[in-house]
Amino acid sequence: MNSYARPSTLPEAVALLAQGGWRLMAGGTDLYPATTAQVLGDPMIDIADLADLHGISASEQGLRIGAATRWTQLATATLPPALAALQQAARQVGGWQIQNAGTLGGNLCHASPAADGVPPLLVLDAELELVSARGARRLPLDAFLRGPRQTARQPDEVLCAIHIPASALAGRAAFHKLGARAYLVISIAMVAVRLTMAGGRITQAALAVGACSATARRLPVLEAALIGLTPAQAVPVLTPTVLAPHLSPLDDIRASADYRLEAAAELLRRAVTEAA
């Protein structure tokens, strides 16, 4: 078996995967740092330039974002305000070199609890399109993520696209994260918020917190509690005590669990204020 393949079409890629023994590579920004060897140990299928995995397109059903769309493309695209959190995250992923090479789909498949792309996509009710020689299927993002470095993607599947339903394109979003420094660091906590407003009051709320549980989480109980409130009334609701039952932060070298809860609450308050 060859150790490297660069198929020109998605059907070629899934046909190779169906043979078994292959790994997928797109930008490589997670794959290469994870090895200390001079060469990658497994046969690789490079899908970075497959046309079916690129671009952002709109339809009556919503938006489709190709899984190999790079962070720089997301950051500079003209998108609805509901995707502002995703664009803010895109501008904060690593440095410019990472943003130019790294892909949104790779970030999701790597499945880090601190993946920057996940909270902004959770508040957009994102669904993932997975393709194999057996056919295609869709999964909600929260069902795709099963734990740290664990996803529902089968070995013969390619993550092809991220779909945002039209119903999630309303309102405005914001993203905030906290780390030891602004860039090139794993986050201590991160949040995304999407709000719709009418008459100065919140009519819809979507809240997600990352880096404070095994996977990033939506907060439906808190979302419901914000409906009908003004932003000024909503901010005091978002306290560490209120957050604690919905998250499971760990103590590690970067921060204690208590600090993560405090940070997540403060970041949510800031994001709600910005989104409103």
C-alpha positions in Angstrom: 0.0 0.0 0.0 1.2 3.5 -0.8 1.9 5.7 2.3 0.3 8.8 0.8 -2.6 9.5 -1.5 -4.1 12.7 -2.7 -7.4 11.9 -4.5 -8.9 14.5 -6.8 -12.6 13.7 -5.9 -14.6 12.8 -2.9 -15.7 9.4 -4.4 -12.0 8.5 -4.9 -11.3 9.4 -1.2 -14.1 7.3 0.2 -13.2 4.4 -2.0 -9.7 4.4 -0.6 -11.0 4.7 3.0 -13.3 1.7 2.4 -10.2 -0.4 1.8 -9.2 0.2 5.5 -5.8 1.1 6.9 -5.9 4.8 5.9 -6.0 8.0 8.0 -7.3 11.3 6.8 -5.4 14.5 6.7 -6.5 18.0 5.8 -4.6 21.0 7.2 -2.4 18.8 9.4 -2.2 21.4 12.1 -3.3 18.9 14.8 -1.8 15.8 13.2 1.8 16.9 12.9 2.3 18.4 16.4 0.9 15.1 17.8 3.9 13.1 16.6 7.5 13.2 17.6 8.6 11.1 14.7 10.2 12.5 11.5 7.4 10.9 9.4 3.8 10.1 10.0 3.4 6.4 10.9 0.1 5.6 9.0 -0.8 5.7 5.4 -2.4 9.1 4.8 -5.2 10.4 2.5 -4.8 14.1 1.9 -8.3 15.6 1.4 -7.3 19.3 1.9 -8.1 20.3 -1.7 -11.2 18.3 -2.5 -13.7 20.6 -4.1 -16.7 19.1 -2.3 -15.1 20.0 1.1 -14.6 23.7 0.4 -16.6 26.9 0.3 -19.6 28.5 2.0 -23.0 28.4 0.2 -26.5 29.6 1.1 -29.9 28.1 0.3 -33.4 28.2 1.6 -32.4 25.5 4.1 -29.6 27.6 5.5 -25.8 27.6 5.1 -23.4 24.9 4.1 -19.7 25.2 5.1 -17.3 22.7 3.5 -15.4 20.8 6.2 -12.0 21.7 4.6 -12.8 25.4 4.7 -9.8 27.1 6.3 -10.0 29.5 9.3 -8.8 32.4 7.3 -11.6 31.9 4.8 -14.2 31.8 7.6 -12.7 34.9 9.2 -12.9 37.0 6.1 -16.2 35.8 4.6 -19.3 38.0 4.5 -21.7 36.1 6.8 -24.8 36.9 8.9 -24.3 38.4 12.4 -25.5 35.0 13.8 -22.1 33.6 12.7 -20.1 36.4 14.3 -19.0 34.0 17.1 -17.6 31.5 14.6 -15.7 34.3 12.8 -14.3 35.6 16.1 -13.2 32.1 17.0 -11.6 31.8 13.5 -9.5 34.9 14.2 -8.2 33.5 17.5 -7.2 30.0 16.5 -3.5 29.7 16.8 -1.4 32.2 14.8 -1.8 33.2 11.1 0.0 30.1 9.9 -2.5 27.9 11.7 -5.4 30.0 10.4 -4.1 29.7 6.8 -3.7 25.9 6.9 -6.1 24.6 9.6 -9.7 23.6 8.7 -13.0 23.8 10.5 -13.6 20.1 9.9 -10.2 19.1 11.3 -10.9 21.1 14.5 -14.2 19.1 15.0 -12.7 15.7 14.2 -9.8 16.3 16.6 -12.5 16.7 19.3 -10.5 18.6 21.9 -12.7 19.8 24.8 -11.2 23.2 24.0 -11.8 23.1 20.3 -12.5 26.7 19.3 -15.0 25.9 16.6 -17.4 23.8 18.7 -19.2 26.4 21.0 -20.0 28.8 18.1 -21.4 25.9 16.0 -23.4 24.5 19.0 -25.3 27.8 19.3 -26.0 27.6 15.5 -27.6 24.1 15.9 -25.0 22.7 13.5 -25.4 19.3 11.8 -22.5 17.4 10.3 -22.6 15.6 7.0 -20.6 12.4 6.9 -19.9 10.5 3.6 -18.7 7.0 3.0 -18.9 4.4 0.2 -22.0 3.2 2.1 -23.8 6.6 1.6 -24.2 9.8 3.5 -25.7 10.7 6.9 -26.2 13.7 9.1 -25.6 14.1 12.9 -26.1 17.0 15.2 -22.8 18.3 16.4 -23.5 17.4 20.0 -24.1 13.7 19.0 -21.0 13.7 16.9 -18.8 14.6 19.8 -18.5 11.7 22.3 -15.7 12.7 24.5 -12.1 14.0 24.4 -10.6 12.9 21.1 -13.7 10.8 20.5 -16.3 11.3 17.7 -19.0 9.3 16.0 -17.2 9.3 12.7 -16.6 5.8 11.4 -13.2 4.9 10.0 -14.5 4.8 6.5 -16.3 8.2 6.7 -15.2 11.7 5.6 -16.7 14.7 7.3 -17.9 16.6 4.2 -19.7 19.6 5.5 -21.2 21.5 8.3 -24.9 22.6 7.9 -26.4 25.6 9.7 -30.3 25.6 9.5 -32.0 28.8 8.4 -33.8 29.0 11.8 -30.4 29.5 13.5 -29.3 32.4 11.2 -31.4 34.9 13.3 -29.9 37.2 15.8 -26.3 38.1 16.7 -23.6 36.0 18.3 -20.4 36.6 20.3 -17.4 34.4 21.3 -15.1 34.9 24.2 -12.3 32.7 25.5 -9.7 32.9 28.3 -6.2 31.5 28.2 -2.8 32.2 29.7 -2.3 34.6 26.8 -4.4 35.7 23.8 -3.0 33.4 21.1 -1.2 30.0 20.7 -2.6 28.6 23.9 -5.2 26.0 25.0 -8.1 27.8 26.5 -9.1 27.6 30.2 -12.7 28.4 29.2 -14.6 29.6 26.2 -18.2 30.5 25.4 -20.4 31.4 22.5 -23.8 33.2 22.8 -26.4 33.8 20.1 -29.4 36.1 21.0 -32.4 37.4 19.2 -33.9 40.6 20.6 -37.3 42.4 20.4 -38.2 45.6 22.2 -35.0 45.4 24.2 -35.7 42.0 25.5 -34.3 38.5 24.7 -36.6 36.4 22.6 -34.3 33.6 21.9 -31.0 32.5 23.5 -28.4 29.9 22.7 -25.5 29.5 25.1 -22.5 27.1 24.9 -19.4 26.6 27.0 -16.2 24.9 26.0 -13.1 23.6 27.9 -15.2 23.1 31.0 -16.4 19.6 30.4 -15.4 16.5 28.4 -17.1 18.1 25.4 -18.5 21.6 24.9 -22.1 21.9 26.1 -25.2 23.8 25.3 -27.0 25.2 28.4 -30.8 24.9 27.6 -31.9 25.5 31.2 -30.1 28.8 31.3 -31.3 29.7 27.8 -34.9 29.3 28.9 -34.2 31.4 32.0 -33.1 34.4 29.8 -36.2 34.6 27.7 -38.1 37.8 28.3 -35.2 39.5 30.2 -33.3 42.6 29.2 -29.6 42.1 28.8 -29.1 44.0 32.1 -31.4 41.6 33.8 -29.8 38.6 32.2 -26.3 39.3 33.2 -26.8 38.7 37.0 -28.5 35.4 36.3 -25.2 33.9 34.9 -23.3 33.0 38.0 -20.9 30.2 38.8 -23.5 28.7 41.2 -26.1 28.6 38.4 -23.6 27.1 35.9 -22.1 24.4 38.2 -24.9 21.8 37.7 -24.5 22.0 34.0 -20.7 21.7 33.6 -18.0 19.3 34.9 -14.7 21.2 34.8 -11.5 19.5 35.8 -8.6 20.6 37.8 -5.4 20.6 35.7 -2.2 22.4 35.1 -4.0 25.3 33.4 -6.7 26.1 36.0 -8.7 24.7 38.9 -12.3 23.6 38.4 -13.6 26.5 40.6 -11.6 29.0 38.5 -13.0 27.5 35.3 -16.6 28.0 36.6 -15.8 31.6 37.6 -14.2 32.2 34.2 -17.1 30.6 32.2 -19.7 32.7 34.1 -17.8 36.0 33.5 -17.2 35.1 29.8 -21.0 34.4 29.4 -21.9 37.7 30.9 -19.6 39.5 28.5 -20.8 37.6 25.5 -24.5 38.2 26.4 -23.8 41.9 26.6 -21.9 41.9 23.3 -24.5 39.8 21.5 -27.3 42.0 22.7 
